[in-house]
Amino acid sequence: MTPQLGLVCLSAGPEVRFRTTTRAFLHRHRPCEAQQLLRALYRDNLARLERAFAFCASLGISLYRMPSSLFPFADAEGAPLLEELAEPLAALGRQARQQGLRLLLHPDQFVVLSSDSAATVRNAHLMLAMQGRLMDLLDQPRSPWAAINIHGGKAGRLAALVREIRSLPDAVRTRLTLENDERAYGSAEILEACQQAGVPMVFDAHHHLVHDRLSSYDDPSIAHWLAAARQSWPDPSLQVVHISNGRDHLQDARHSDWITHMPTAYRHAPWIEVEAKAKDEAIRRLRQRWRPLRARPSGPRAPGAQQANR
């Protein structure tokens, strides 16, 4: 069966785009005006998110990573404005389930639970709580189906990472996944953290290749860690992995436009987030390469989801 290929945040063209703002811009306005500007941005991005879902449906895409900055400052002054959108967000989440669209989040790199700075850890908790609240408002299940994925953060602080994960509210902890990276937490370290904290591992083949300085995406260790990570998922059919290629050379940590190197082992991965700059165009090319394989009609259903038509 062909893996489900997931779109990350934006489209290659103008179809999926979102607005943003800065705190400096908001502070140039009186507080009541700033709130109105932020409210208008939230409502606009909500409409854009609905168009993103429709775009995924038009391409038969069943996995979509929403931007972490979809509702700027919703962990602070924007929190009441997000609550104002409770009803339309719930309706939109039900729409996603009905079309068989799996929704994921990947908070920014500054969300570091393992930091030795108490302020950084507090901010990470606030941001993750907001992401969990957003998933709740979208009426998504409290399970890794609606994964909130983060990296390990500061190296050498695995015990602190596990401790902070265990203290997260249920809305976050039940959805949390950890991903290996190319510097601080390789595949072995992040899997150990996952096992201790009781959360699934998202395996990233490119990060693993760079971290271990491998010369091929078909190095036997990639198949090994793909299988090991799958065992950390309570339902292995929900396993998510990432794929990207180096921009200028194999070991380049920066992402390229296309996926020209795909691990053979990934043919057996149920869900793949395609982290390529060409976005949906890269997905189209991968589908063409995998055309001889018989595509399944849809991925596993979320609780209460209806089977999507193809």
C-alpha positions as CSV (number, residue, x, y, z in Angstrom):
1,M,0.0,0.0,0.0
2,T,1.2,3.5,-0.8
3,P,1.9,5.8,2.2
4,Q,-0.2,8.8,2.8
5,L,1.8,11.9,1.9
6,G,1.2,15.0,4.1
7,L,1.3,18.7,3.2
8,V,3.3,21.0,5.5
9,C,1.6,24.3,6.2
10,L,1.6,26.0,2.8
11,S,1.1,25.2,-0.9
12,A,3.6,25.9,-3.6
13,G,1.2,28.4,-5.2
14,P,-1.1,31.0,-3.6
15,E,-3.8,28.6,-2.7
16,V,-2.7,28.0,1.0
17,R,-1.4,31.1,2.6
18,F,-1.9,32.7,6.0
19,R,-1.6,36.2,7.5
20,T,0.7,37.0,10.5
21,T,1.7,40.0,12.5
22,T,4.3,41.1,15.1
23,R,3.9,42.4,18.6
24,A,5.8,45.5,17.6
25,F,3.1,46.3,15.0
26,L,0.3,45.7,17.5
27,H,2.0,47.9,20.1
28,R,1.9,50.8,17.6
29,H,-1.8,50.9,18.1
30,R,-4.0,51.6,21.2
31,P,-4.9,48.4,23.0
32,C,-8.5,48.3,21.8
33,E,-7.4,48.9,18.2
34,A,-4.7,46.1,18.5
35,Q,-7.4,43.7,19.7
36,Q,-9.6,44.5,16.7
37,L,-6.6,44.0,14.4
38,L,-5.8,40.7,16.0
39,R,-9.5,39.6,15.9
40,A,-9.7,40.4,12.2
41,L,-6.5,38.4,11.5
42,Y,-7.9,35.4,13.5
43,R,-11.1,35.4,11.5
44,D,-9.2,35.7,8.2
45,N,-6.9,32.9,9.0
46,L,-9.9,30.7,10.0
47,A,-11.3,31.2,6.6
48,R,-7.9,30.5,5.0
49,L,-7.7,27.3,7.1
50,E,-11.0,26.2,5.6
51,R,-9.6,26.9,2.1
52,A,-6.5,24.8,3.1
53,F,-8.7,21.9,3.9
54,A,-10.5,22.2,0.6
55,F,-7.2,22.4,-1.2
56,C,-6.1,19.1,0.5
57,A,-9.4,17.5,-0.5
58,S,-9.0,18.6,-4.1
59,L,-5.6,16.8,-4.2
60,G,-6.6,13.8,-2.2
61,I,-4.2,14.7,0.6
62,S,-5.2,13.1,3.9
63,L,-2.5,14.7,6.2
64,Y,-2.1,18.4,6.9
65,R,0.3,20.1,9.2
66,M,-1.2,23.4,10.3
67,P,1.1,26.4,10.8
68,S,2.1,26.8,14.4
69,S,1.6,30.6,14.0
70,L,-2.0,30.2,12.7
71,F,-3.3,32.4,15.5
72,P,-0.4,34.7,16.7
73,F,-0.2,35.4,20.4
74,A,-3.0,33.0,21.2
75,D,-0.9,31.9,24.2
76,A,-1.2,35.4,25.6
77,E,-3.3,38.4,24.7
78,G,-5.0,36.5,21.9
79,A,-6.4,33.7,24.1
80,P,-9.8,35.3,24.6
81,L,-10.1,36.0,20.8
82,L,-9.4,32.3,20.1
83,E,-12.2,31.3,22.4
84,E,-14.6,33.6,20.4
85,L,-14.0,31.2,17.5
86,A,-15.0,28.1,19.4
87,E,-18.1,27.3,17.3
88,P,-16.6,27.8,13.8
89,L,-13.4,26.0,14.9
90,A,-15.4,23.0,16.1
91,A,-17.4,22.9,12.8
92,L,-14.2,23.1,10.8
93,G,-12.6,20.3,12.8
94,R,-15.7,18.1,12.1
95,Q,-15.3,18.9,8.4
96,A,-11.7,17.7,8.5
97,R,-12.8,14.4,10.1
98,Q,-15.6,14.0,7.6
99,Q,-13.2,14.4,4.7
100,G,-10.7,12.0,6.3
101,L,-8.1,14.8,6.9
102,R,-5.6,14.2,9.7
103,L,-4.4,17.4,11.4
104,L,-1.0,17.9,13.0
105,L,0.9,20.7,14.7
106,H,4.7,21.3,15.0
107,P,5.4,24.2,17.4
108,D,8.5,26.3,16.6
109,Q,12.0,25.5,17.7
110,F,11.9,28.0,20.6
111,V,9.5,25.6,22.4
112,V,12.1,23.9,24.5
113,L,10.9,21.9,27.5
114,S,14.4,20.7,28.3
115,S,15.9,24.2,28.6
116,D,17.9,25.1,31.7
117,S,16.2,28.5,31.6
118,A,13.0,28.5,33.8
119,A,11.5,31.3,31.7
120,T,12.0,29.3,28.5
121,V,10.4,26.3,30.0
122,R,7.4,28.4,31.2
123,N,7.0,29.8,27.7
124,A,7.2,26.4,26.2
125,H,4.4,25.2,28.5
126,L,2.2,28.2,27.6
127,M,2.7,27.6,23.9
128,L,2.0,23.9,24.1
129,A,-1.1,24.5,26.2
130,M,-2.4,26.9,23.5
131,Q,-1.7,24.2,20.8
132,G,-3.5,21.7,22.9
133,R,-6.4,24.1,23.3
134,L,-6.5,24.7,19.6
135,M,-6.8,20.9,18.9
136,D,-9.6,20.7,21.5
137,L,-11.4,23.6,19.8
138,L,-11.1,21.8,16.5
139,D,-12.7,18.8,18.2
140,Q,-9.8,16.6,17.5
141,P,-9.2,13.4,19.6
142,R,-6.8,13.5,22.5
143,S,-4.5,11.0,20.9
144,P,-1.5,10.9,18.6
145,W,-3.9,11.0,15.7
146,A,-3.8,14.8,16.3
147,A,-0.1,14.9,17.0
148,I,1.7,17.9,18.5
149,N,5.3,17.3,17.6
150,I,8.4,18.8,19.2
151,H,12.1,18.2,19.3
152,G,14.1,17.2,22.3
153,G,15.7,20.7,22.7
154,K,18.8,21.2,24.8
155,A,21.3,18.4,24.7
156,G,22.1,16.3,27.7
157,R,18.9,17.0,29.6
158,L,16.8,14.0,28.8
159,A,15.7,13.6,32.5
160,A,14.4,17.2,32.5
161,L,12.6,16.7,29.1
162,V,10.8,13.6,30.5
163,R,9.9,15.4,33.7
164,E,8.4,18.3,31.9
165,I,6.4,16.1,29.5
166,R,4.9,14.2,32.4
167,S,3.7,17.5,33.9
168,L,1.9,18.7,30.7
169,P,-1.9,19.0,30.7
170,D,-3.8,16.1,29.2
171,A,-4.7,18.2,26.1
172,V,-1.0,18.3,25.2
173,R,0.5,15.1,26.7
174,T,-2.0,12.8,25.1
175,R,-1.1,14.2,21.7
176,L,2.6,14.9,22.1
177,T,5.2,13.3,19.9
178,L,9.0,13.7,19.9
179,E,11.2,13.9,16.8
180,N,14.9,13.1,16.5
181,D,17.1,15.9,15.2
182,E,20.5,16.3,13.5
183,R,22.4,17.7,16.5
184,A,21.2,17.3,20.1
185,Y,18.9,14.2,20.2
186,G,19.7,11.4,17.7
187,S,17.4,8.5,17.1
188,A,18.5,6.5,20.1
189,E,18.3,9.4,22.5
190,I,14.9,10.6,21.4
191,L,13.5,7.0,21.5
192,E,14.7,6.6,25.0
193,A,13.0,9.9,25.9
194,C,9.8,8.7,24.3
195,Q,9.9,5.4,26.1
196,Q,10.4,7.0,29.5
197,A,7.8,9.7,28.9
198,G,5.3,7.4,27.3
199,V,4.9,9.3,24.0
200,P,5.4,8.2,20.4
201,M,8.5,9.0,18.3
202,V,8.4,10.7,14.9
203,F,11.3,9.4,12.9
204,D,13.0,11.9,10.5
205,A,15.3,10.0,8.1
206,H,17.1,13.2,7.0
207,H,17.9,14.3,10.5
208,H,19.1,10.7,11.2
209,L,21.3,10.7,8.1
210,V,22.9,14.0,9.0
211,H,23.3,13.2,12.7
212,D,25.0,9.8,12.0
213,R,26.8,11.1,8.9
214,L,25.4,8.4,6.7
215,S,26.1,8.1,2.9
216,S,22.7,6.7,1.9
217,Y,19.0,6.9,2.8
218,D,19.1,3.1,2.4
219,D,21.6,2.6,5.2
220,P,20.2,-0.4,7.3
221,S,19.9,1.9,10.3
222,I,17.1,3.8,8.7
223,A,14.9,0.7,8.4
224,H,15.9,-0.2,11.9
225,W,14.9,3.1,13.5
226,L,11.7,3.3,11.4
227,A,10.6,0.0,12.9
228,A,11.8,0.9,16.4
229,A,9.9,4.2,16.3
230,R,6.7,2.4,15.1
231,Q,6.7,0.3,18.3
232,S,6.4,3.5,20.3
233,W,3.0,4.3,18.7
234,P,0.0,2.9,20.6
235,D,-1.5,2.2,17.2
236,P,1.3,1.5,14.7
237,S,-1.0,2.4,11.8
238,L,-0.9,6.0,13.0
239,Q,2.9,6.3,12.8
240,V,4.1,9.6,11.3
241,V,7.5,10.0,9.8
242,H,9.2,13.0,8.1
243,I,11.2,13.1,4.9
244,S,13.4,15.9,3.5
245,N,16.6,16.1,1.5
246,G,19.6,18.3,1.8
247,R,19.4,21.5,-0.3
248,D,23.0,21.5,-1.7
249,H,24.3,18.1,-0.8
250,L,23.4,14.9,1.1
251,Q,24.5,16.1,4.5
252,D,23.0,19.6,4.2
253,A,20.6,20.2,7.0
254,R,18.7,22.7,5.0
255,H,15.7,21.4,3.1
256,S,15.6,21.1,-0.7
257,D,12.7,21.9,-3.1
258,W,12.2,18.3,-4.0
259,I,12.5,14.8,-2.6
260,T,15.0,13.0,-4.9
261,H,16.2,10.5,-2.3
262,M,13.5,8.4,-0.5
263,P,14.4,5.6,1.8
264,T,13.2,2.3,0.4
265,A,12.0,1.4,4.0
266,Y,9.5,4.4,3.8
267,R,7.4,2.3,1.4
268,H,6.1,0.7,4.6
269,A,5.5,4.0,6.5
270,P,1.8,4.7,6.8
271,W,2.0,8.5,7.0
272,I,4.8,10.7,5.7
273,E,5.1,14.5,6.2
274,V,6.8,15.8,3.1
275,E,9.2,18.6,4.2
276,A,10.1,19.9,0.8
277,K,10.1,23.5,-0.3
278,A,8.0,22.7,-3.4
279,K,5.2,21.5,-1.1
280,D,2.3,20.0,-3.0
281,E,4.3,19.9,-6.2
282,A,6.8,17.7,-4.4
283,I,3.9,15.5,-3.3
284,R,2.7,15.2,-6.9
285,R,6.2,14.1,-8.1
286,L,6.4,11.5,-5.4
287,R,3.0,10.1,-6.3
288,Q,4.1,9.8,-9.9
289,R,7.2,7.7,-8.7
290,W,5.0,5.5,-6.6
291,R,2.2,5.1,-9.2
292,P,2.8,1.4,-9.8
293,L,1.8,0.8,-6.2
294,R,-1.9,0.4,-5.6
295,A,-3.1,3.4,-3.5
296,R,-5.4,2.7,-0.6
297,P,-8.6,4.7,-0.5
298,S,-7.7,6.5,2.7
299,G,-5.7,6.4,5.9
300,P,-7.0,5.0,9.2
301,R,-10.0,7.0,10.5
302,A,-9.9,9.3,13.5
303,P,-12.5,8.4,16.2
304,G,-15.8,9.3,14.8
305,A,-14.5,10.1,11.3
306,Q,-16.3,9.1,8.2
307,Q,-14.3,7.3,5.4
308,A,-13.2,9.8,2.8
309,N,-14.3,9.2,-0.8
310,R,-11.6,8.9,-3.4
